[in-house]
Amino acid sequence: MTQYADGITPEIAAEHLPADEYAKAVEILGRAPNIVELGIFSVMWSEHCSYKSSRVHLKKFPVTGEKVIQGPGENAGVVDIGDGQACIFKMESHNHPSFIEPYQGAATGVGGILRDVFTMGARPVALMNALRFGSPSHPKTRRLVAGVAAGIGGYGNCVGVPTVGGETNFHSGYDGNILVNAMAVGLADADNIFYARGAEPGQPIVYVGSKTGRDGIHGATMASAEFDDESEEKRPTVQVGDPFTEKKLIEACLELMATDAIAAVQDMGAAGLTSSSVEMAGKGQVGLLMNLDDVPQRETGMTPYEMMLSESQERMLFILKPGKEPVAEAIFKKWELDVATIGETTDTGRMVLTHKGETVCDIPLDPLAEDAPMYERPWTRAARPPAITGKDVAEPDDIAEALLTLMVCPDLASKRWIWEQYDRHVMADTAASSEDPSDAAIVRIHGTNKALAITTDCTPRYCQAFPIEGGRQAVAEAWRNLTASGADPIAITDCLNFGNPERPEIMGQFAECVEGMAGACAALSFPVVSGNVSLYNETNGVAIPPTPAVGAVGLIPDLTKRSGFGGMSEGDALVLIGDTTGQLGASLYLREVEGREDGAPPPVDFTAEKRNGDFVRGLIRAGETRAVHDLSDGGLLVATAEMAMGSNVGATLLADTPVPLTGFLFGEDQARYLLAVDPGKAADLLDAARDAGVPARLVGAAGGDAVGVEGKSAASLAALREVNEAFLPALMER
């Protein structure tokens, strides 16, 4: 017979844990959990915190490498960038909160990802975001776009960290569940990284930052549930952020980190005080004794349950070396932040919480973490759809009209309306961002001539069509974007956004995307060092398109030897690197011009990716290119148009093509780059490519004020800019 503590009904228990997990909690405790313990089991065993449906598949990722200092398992990943410096970065979702309350959901997503980075001792230097909204015609889309953009800009601008790039897509598949994935990048000394591990018995537990309130309670469990028509009533589970407090918290934490006071540190993110304390205790193999009377509170009458599950923002938990409490107190009081010693570590291996003289929680910590449920959910493998190439699709009647149709579509349209709300140049080290066209954002490493290249990438329509290939392509495109900027790709973080894993077809999408990503990471020596899984992204049983977003970081050793796609000059030769077979399956051309969303995505050849990318990077470093652009959405003609608009000079492509013209112009074959080079050097470049076994072809020349194909119609730069810039302002002015 199922046991229940006083005041716990079967309905209350079921709201917190499924029946089998509740039975497991009873077994661990040897008794029925009280309401505080039930809440703690609930959040720690939520999908958001325990990864119970995904852990078995995440083990496929390569997580080590020559430059990896810290892989998954800490707040963020850490890689070596030379000269005693480290780059710390992570990407994370705030999808459900942003759909319910777009401004605060997006703002606190930025705040949370910043804390993941500076918790480890890094000064944040860049923010990125990957946003997916529903159809432009959906009645909620305009409000969601406005709120999310304002939230990202409002928080990032006020905290003083530049938002330097990202991606924004629109598709009806996100009508009921938008995606807001935030990425932060920071810099630290490689020998001064801080971890959640390191605690020993007998050390003080110190709470710092803002007071605890009732906002965000059950945020982690809300993020682990699918939506229905009443989901917008969950606004109380969305946290409220204060970027000015976060700025003070950054400075105070970095100041404390310059002392020798810290044994372990963890930010209070999902599940708040519960997850931060449990994770530090688990990694240090210690117990915890905390008096909740000492937790700074901004509301009266807060219960232990509320304090442990609150996700109030701008809070951190430190475990200090004994006797160092006055050091922390002086620093945090100077920055006008709350600071309180709320307990100590023990050798019991248990979490014991007291409140008003009574023990309100007594849980063994190892089983809470180690015995968290892990499911090998059933899944189905997708069949590869038939390939569609240029020979299967008729040539458009008017190539210029087809190009204009693509350039105004939501995927390719300018996102200026969004990124102009972001401060892109605060800190004065942004070398390339949204208005300075490059395939990756570029941020100078302060005081040096080195730079970080940063990108976010995913093509959900490929993942929907054939998940394993979509997973491969997401990683390959990130590698390509870093390479096209002149960077050496180092490592990735990810944000894996999927629907309900209890459905075999959705679990299959997840499993196969991860399989594809893992293969690409291994082949490209591009390990995964951090990440996040966001499941149950669906409303009323309708799942989002599978969206395994990839955030990637690379290093440009010499900032004078970088590239973008805005440097093409009149008369330049255009050289295409990589093979073109005219792959049109799951392409933008097929969707926007032909009105079809079918076919296999383009295959990814890791050998070709590595060979072609290394060759292009070498050309950039040797100063042999004027502009470089990777080919992705829309294919060659779109890449040419983007390079032309970025450079303010037209271009004409040759009509003599090795495959049918539609496939050559609009196919989305992988491992390709478009180069603009001095016409006098083009022949030598083609010879060098041939010697290196790299496919290369002269495909056109720069010049004039239009983009087109010889003997065919052309679109003027003015017309291209007009349609490309029109979409978002028109949407937001409705």
N, C-alpha and C positions, 0 to 999 in steps of 0.2 A: 504494500500500500504506500502511495506517495506521501512523503512527509512535508509539512508546511510549518514554518515558524508562526508565532503569534502575529496576527495582523496581515499575514500573507494568504491570499486566496488563490485557488488554482488559476483564476483569470489574471491576477497580478503576476504570478510566476510565468504564465505563458506570454505576457507582454514583454518579459525580459529575456527568456530563454526558451528554445524548443524543448519538448518533453524529454528527449534523450539527453540533451545537454544539462537540463535541470537535474536529472537523475545522476549525471556524472558529478555535478557540483555537490550534491548531497553525499555521494560516495567519498569525494575528496575531504569534505569537512567531517564526515562521520555523524552528521546531523543536518537538519534543514537550515539553509542560510536565512539570516535576517534581511531586512530590506536594504541595509547598506551593503552587505556582502553580495546580495543578489544583484544590486546595481553594478558592483565592481566586476563580478563574473560576466554580466551582460556586456559591458563595454570592452573588457579585455578579450572576450570571445566573439566580439562582433567581427564581421567581415573586414571592416575598415582597419581594425587593430591587429587581428590575428592572421589575416590572409589564409583562412581555413580552406577556401576553395582553390587557391592559386599556388600555395607553397610547393606542392608536388611538381608543378610545371616550372616554377621559377628556378628550380635547381638546375635547369638546362642551361642557364645563362653562363657564359664565361665571365668571371668576376675578378680575375687577377691579370696582371700584366707588368711589363717592365716599369711603367710609370705609376702604377697604382699603389698608393699608400694606405688607403682604406676603402674597401668595397662595401657592399650592402651589409646592413646590420647596425649602422650608426645613424645619426641624424642626417648625414649627407655623405657623398663620396668625396674622396680626397685623391688628387693626382699631383705628381711631381712635375713642376715646370722649369726646373733648373735654377741655379744661382741661389739655392737655399730657400726657394719659394714653393708654395703649394697653391693649387686652385681647388676650391671646395664648392660643390654644386649639387643641386637636386631639383627635381620637378615633382609637383604634387597637384592633386585635383581639389577643387572646391565647387563641384558641379551642382549637387543638390541645394546647398545653401544659396548659390547664385541664381538658381531658377526660382526659389521661394522669395528671396530678397536680394535682387541683383546688385545693388550698391554695396551693402555690407557683406554679402557673400563674396564678391570679388575682392573687396578691400581686405577682408580678413584672410582671404587666400594669399594675398601678397604679404600681409604681416606674418602669417604662419610660415611661409617658405623662407622669408628673411630670417626668422628665428632659427630655422633648421641650419642655416649657414653660419650665423654669428655665434650660435651655441658651441660650435667647434673651434672658435677662436679666430674666425675670418672676418675681415671687414667686407661687407657686401659692396660690390662694384657694378653690378648689372642685374637687371630684371628682364625676363622675357615672358611671353604668354602665348598659349595656343588656344584659340577660341572657336567653338562651333555653335552656330545658331540655327534655328529652324528656317523654313522657307521665308523669303522676304514678304510674301503675301500673308503669312500667318498673323493673326491679330495681336499676338504677344511679342512678336519679334522686335518691333521698333522699341518698345519699352525695355526689353531685356538688353538690347545692344546699348541703349543710352545709359542704363544703370550700370552695366558691367564696365563699360569704358570709363564712366565717371568714377566708379569705385577703384579701378586699377590706377587711374591717373591721380585721383585724390589721395590715395594712400602712398603710392610710390613717390609722387612729387613732394608731399609733405615730409616724408622721412628722408628725402634727399639722396635717393638712389636712382640712377637713370634707367628708364625702360627703353631698351635699345632695339627691340625687334620682336618678331613672333609671326603668327599666322592667324587669319580669320576666314572661316568658311561658312557657307550657308547651305543647308539642305533640309528637305522636309523630314528626313529621318531624325532630326533633332528638335522637331516641333514641341514635343512634350518633355524634353530633357536636354537642356543645353550643356555644353562642356566648357568649363573654365579651368584650364591647366596653367599653373604659374610656375616659373622657374627662376631661381636666384643663383648667382655666381659670386663668390667671394675670394679674397686673397689672404693668405696667412704665411707665417714663417713655417717651413716644413718641420722644424724641430719644436714647434710650440702649438701642437694640435690638441684640442680638448675632447674628451670622450665621455660617454655615459658610464663606461666601465671604470673601475679604479677605487670604488668605495671599500672601506674596511670597517669592522665593528668598532663602535665607540666614537663615531664621527658625527658632528652636528648636521642636521638637515635644515637648510636655510631657504626660505621663500622670499623672492624679490619681485618687484615690478608693481603691477596694478593690484587693487583689491579684488577679491572674488565676489562675483555677483551671480545672479540666476540665469544669465544669458548662456545659451549654448548647451544647456543640460540635455543629455542624450543626443548631442550632435553626431557622435560616432555611430550610434545605432541608427539614427535617421539617414546617415550617409550609406548605410548598409541595407536599405530597404528601397523597393521600387515605389514609384509614385502612383497616385490615383487622383480622382477628381477633387479630393479634399486636401491634397498635399500642401496647397498654399496656406492652409491654416497652421502649418508647422513653423511659422515665423519665430516663435519663442526659442526654437532650437538653433537659430542663426545668431552667431556671435556679433558683438558690436566692437569695432576697432577704433583705436586712437593712435594715429601715426606719430603724433608729437611725443606721446609717452614711449612709443617704440624707439624713436630716435634717441631719447634719453637712456632707454634700456640698452641699446647698442653700445653707447659710449660708456655707460657704467659697467657693463659686462666686460668690455675690452679692457677697461682700466683694472678691474679685479683680476682679469686674466694675465695682466702684466706682473702680478704678485705671485707668491708661491702658496696661495691659500687654498687652492681648489683640488679636491680629490676626484670629483665627478660632477657633471652638469648635464641637465636635460631641460629642454623647453617644455612648457605645458601646452601641448597642442590638442589633438583629438583625445578625448577622455581626460583632459586636464591633469589635475593633481594625481589621479589614479594611475594613468599610464606613465607619467614622468617618474613617480616614485617606484612603481613596480619594475619599470625597465632598468633603472639604475640599480635597484636591489638585486634583480636577477643577474645582471651582468657582473656585479661585484660579489655575488654569492653571499649576501648579507641579509639580515632581517631589518624591519623598520618598526619603530615605535613613534607614533605621532599624536600630539595632542591638538585636536581640531579647534579647541578654544583659542589657540594662538594664531590661527590662520587669519590674515587681514581680510575683513569682510566689509562690503559696501552696502549691504542690506541687512536689516534686522531680522532676527529669528531664523537664520539659515540653519537647515538641518545637516547632519553629517552626510546624508545621501546627496544633498544639493552641493555641498562643498567638494565632495570627492568627484562628482560628475560634471561640475560646471566647466565650461570651456571659455570662460572670460579670457580676454586677450591680454597680450603684453605681460606675461608672467613667466618666470623661470624658477627652477628648483636646483639648488646647489647642495652638494655634500662637501663640506669643508674639512680641512685638517683641524684637529682639536686646537682650540685657543685662537683660531683665526676669525671668529665671529666679529670682533670689534673692527677688523680690517674691512670686512664686507659692509658692516653697519655704517662706517664712516663714509664709504664710497657711495652707497645707495642713498643715504640721507643727503649727501651733497647734491646728488642729481634729483632730489625731491621725489624719490620712489620709496614705496613701502619695502621694509625689510624686517623679517621676523624669523627667529629660530623656532621651528615647530616640532622638533623631535630629534631623534638620533638613530644611527644604525646600530643593529644588535647582532648577536651571533645565533639567534634563534631560528633564522630562516622563515620567519613569519611576519606578516603585516598585522600589526596591532594598532588599532585606532581608539583613542579615548575622546569623550565629549562630556563635559559637565560631570566629571568624576566617574563615568561609567565606560566600560569597554563596549564599543559599538561594532567592532570588527576584529576578527582573529582568523586569518586565513594563511595557510602554508603557501609560500610564494612559488616554490619550484613547480608544484602541480598547476598553479594558476597559469604559469607560462608554458611549461613543458608539456602539460596534458591538455593544452588548448586543442579543440577539435581540428582535425585535418581530414578533409574529404577528398577521395579520389572519385570525383563525380563522373558518371558516364558521359561520353561524348561521341559525336559522330564526325567522321572525316569527310570533308567536302570533295566533290568531284571537280576536276578542272574543266571549266567551260571551253567551248571551241574557240580557237583563235580567230580574230578578225583582222585582216590586213587591208592595205590599200586596194588590192585586187578585188576585194569584196564590197567596196564602197565606191560609188560613182564620184567623179570629180565634180566639185561644186560649180554651178553656173557662173558664179562671180566670186573669185578668190578674195578680193578685197572685202566684199560683204560678209563672207564667212569669217574673216579675220576680225572685223569690227564686232560681229556677233559674239565671238569668243572674248574679246577685250572688255566687253560690257558685262559679261556674266559674273555672278557673285564671286566665284573662285578667283578670277583674274583681275577684277575691278580694283582700282586703287582703294586702299584703306586709309587714305590721308585723314578723313574725318575722324577716325579713331586715333591714329598715332599722333596727331597734332595736339591731342589732349594730354600727352605724356611729356614730361621733361626728359629729353633725350641726351642733354649735354651737361647736366649737373655733375660735378666732380671733374669736369673738363678733360676727361680722357676718352670720350667717345670719338673713334676715328671713322667709323662708318655705321650708319643706322638707316632708318626707313627712307630718309630723304637723300641719302648719299648711296646710290644703289650698289649693293654687293650681295652675293648669295648668302653671306653670313654677316651678322653684326660684328663689329670689331671694336675692342676696347683696349686702349693702351694700358700696359702694366706701369703704374705710376712711377715716374722717375727713371724709366728705362726706355729703350727703343724696341722692346718686345711688345706683343699684343696677344690677347685672347680673341679667338674667333668663336662665335656662338650661334647656334641655329636650333630651330625646332621644326620637325617634319613628320608628316604622315599623310598618306593618301587613302582615306577611308573607302573610297569606291573600289580600289584595288582589293582591300581587305574583305569587303563585302562579296566581291566576285570570286575570290580564291584566297582564303586567309593566309596560307603559308607564303604565297608569293607577295601578298601585301605586307607581311611582316618583314620579309627580306628587303623589299623596296624601301620601307620606311627607314631602315638603318642605312641602306646604300645611298639614298638621297641625302641623308644627313652627312655622310662621309664625303659625298660629292660637293655639297655646299661649302663645307670647310675647305676642301681642296681647291675649289674655284676661287676662294678668297686668298689663297696662297698659304694656308695653314697646314700643319701636320696634325691630322686627327688623332685625338688621345683617347677619349672615352665617352660613354653616353650615360644619361639618366633616362628614365622612361616614366610614362603615365599611361597605364593600360586601362582604357575605358571600354566597358562591355556591358551587356544586359544581364539577365538573370542566369547565373551559372547552374541553376537547378534544371534548366532546359538543355538537353544534350546538344542541340544545334548551336546554342550560344556557348556552351562549354567547349564545343569543337572549334568555334571561331577563336576562342582564347588560346586553347592548346596549340592550334596550328599557327596562329600569329606568333606566339612565343617561340615555337619551333623554328619558324622562318627567321625571326630576329636573332635567335641564338646562333643559327648557322652563319648569318651575315656577320655577326660580331666576331665569331671565331675566325672566319675567312679573312676579315679585314683588320684583325688584331685591334679590335675596337671594343674593349670590355664594358660591361654594365657595372657601374660603381654605386648606383643608388636608384631609387624609383618608388613607385606608388601603384597600387591596384585599386581601381574604382569599378565595382560591379553593381548590379541592379540598376543600371541606368536605363530605365524604361518606365513608361506610363501606361496603365491599363493593359499590360501585357505586350505592348509594342516596344521593342528594343531599339536603341540607337544603332547606327552602323558601327561595326567593330572599329575602334579608333585607338590603336596603340601608338600614342604620340611619343616621339623620340626627341630628347634634348641632347645636344652634343657640344663638346668643347674641343678646340684645337689650339695650337700654339703657332704664332707667326714670329720666328726668331728675329726678323729685321723688318720693322714696320715700313721701311722704304721699299720693300719687295713684297708688296701685297697687291691684290687685284680686286676690281669691281667690274660692273658692266656698263659704266657710264663714261668710259674713256675712248670710245671709238671716234676716229677722225675721218674727214672727207678723203675718199680714195683708198681707205684701208681694205685689205683683202679679208674676206670672211672664210674661215676654215672650220669645218666640222670634224671633230674628233669622235671616233666610235662608229660602229656599224649601224646602219639603218635598214630594217626589214619592213618598216611601215606598220608597226603594231598599233592597231586602233581599238582593240578590245578595252572596255571600261574607260575609254578616253573621254576627255572633255569635248572633243570634236563630235564624237558619236552622240554624246548627250545633248549638247547645245545646238548643233546644226542638224543632226539626223533625228533627234528626239528619241534616242535609244539608250538604255543603260544595260548593255549585255556584253558578252564576250569575255575572254580571258585577259587579265592584265599582262603587261609586257614581262617576259621572263627576265630574271636577274642572273647575270653571269659574273660570279665573284672574281674570277681570273681577269675578265675584261675590265671590271671596275677598278681593280688594283692597278693593272697595267696602264690603262688609259689615264687614271687619276694621277699616278706617280709621274707620268710623262708631262701632263699639263702643269703640275706643281713645279716640275723642273724648269719648264719654259717661263713660268712666272718669276721664279727665283733668278733666272738668267736675264730677265728684262726683255724677253722676246715677244711679249704680248702687250697690246694696248687695252684690251677689254676681254673678260672671260665670263661666260654665263653657262651654268649647267642647264641641260634640257630636261624639262619635266612636263608639267601641265601644258597641254596645247602644242607641244612639239617645237620643231625648228622655226616655223613662221612666227609663232608667238614669242619665242626667245629673241628672234631678230627684232621684232617690234619693240620688245621691252628694252633691248640694247639701244635701239634707235631713239626711243623716247628719253632714255637716261642720258644719252650722249648728244641729243638735239641735232642729229644728222640722220638722213634717210638711208635706206639700203635696198638693193635689188638682188634677189636670188636667181641663180641660173635655172633655166627650164629643163636642162639635160639632167635627168635624175636616174639613179640605178634601179628604182622601184617605182610603181605607179605614183603619180604626182600627189594625190591626196594623202597617201601613206607617208611620203617623204616630207611633206610640209607639216602634217598634223599628227603623225604617228608619235607615240611616246616611248620608243625604244630607250632602254637604260644605258648607263655607262657612256653618256655623250656630253660633249661640251662644244659651245660655239666660241670661237676665238676671233677677235679683230686684231690683225697684225699689219705691220708695215708691208706694203705690197712688194717692196724690194727684198723682203726676207721670207716671203711665202714659199718660194721654191725650196729654199734650204730647210724650212720647217717641215715641208712634206717629205723631203729626203730623210730627215732625222726621224720622222715618224715611221717611215718604211723600215729604216734600219732597226728601230726599236720594236717592230712588229705591231705597231699601233695603227689601226685604220684611220686615215685622214683624207679629207677631200676638200678641194676649193669649191665653195658653194655660192659665192657671190661677192659683192663689193659694196662699200659704204659710199653714200653720196646722194645729193638731192634732198627733197623734203617730203618723201613718201616711202612707204614700205610695200614691196610687192614682188612679183615674179616676172622676169623678162617675157614680154609678149602677152602678159595677162594684166588684169586690172590691179591697181595699186591704191592703198589707203594713205591719205596725207597724214603727216605727223599731227597736224592740227585736229583732224577728225579722230585719230586714235586717242589723243589726249582728251578730247571732249567726251567721248563715250566712256573712256576708262575712268575718268574722274566723276562721272555723272551718277553712278549707281548709289553710293552711300548717301550723298546729300539728298538725293530724291527720296530715298527710303526714310531718312530722318526728318524730312520736312513734311511728311504726310500729316 
